[in-house]
């Protein structure tokens, strides 16, 4: 495991592995990437790019969950 870093997820500081990607963060949080919109530093990350989007110390991440219903 690489050195830990701090990111802010929906306003809450979290420690993550220094080599984390956006997809890795979702997996760590137990979230299905098909049901979440990911924004890193005010930029929406498209689902195919989640595994290539490297997180950095201090990144601001917003996760928005889709809710089904009628």
N, C-alpha and C positions, 0 to 999 in steps of 0.2 A: 504494500500500500504506500502510495506517495504521501508526502506531508499533507496534513489537513489544511483546508482553507475555509474561510467563512463566506457564505453567500446569504442573501436575504430572499426568502421565499414567502410571498404574500405578506410582507412586512415583518416576518419572524426570522431572526438570524439562525442559521443552521451550519454545522460543521460537515464538510464533505471531503472526500478523497481529492487530493490535488490533481488527479488525472480525470476527474469526473466530466461527463458530457451531459447534455440536457436529457438524453435518453436514459443514461445511467441514474440520474437524479429521479426520474419518473419511476424507474424500476425499484430504486431504493425506497421510495415512498409508497410503492404498491399501486401505482396508478397506470391505467391502460392508456397508452399514447393515442388511441383512437377516440378517446372520450375527453381529451384535455387540449386546450389551446395553450401553447407555451410562448411567453414573451420574455426575452432576455434583454435587459437595458432598453426597454421600450420598442424593441424590434420583434415582431412575430416570427417565430421559427416554424417553418413548414415541416410537417411530419417526416418527409424523407431526409431532412437535414438534421434531425434530432441527434443521431448518433455521431455526427461530424461536428456538432456545435460544442466546442470546448468551453467549460466554465472557468472563470477566473475569480480570484479573491476579490470580494466586494461586489460581485455582480448582483443586480437587482432582478429577481425572477418573479413573474406573475403567472400563476396557473389558474385557468378558468375551466370549470367542469361543465360539460353538457349535461342537461337533465332532460330526460324524455318525459313525455306525458301527453295529455290531450285535453 
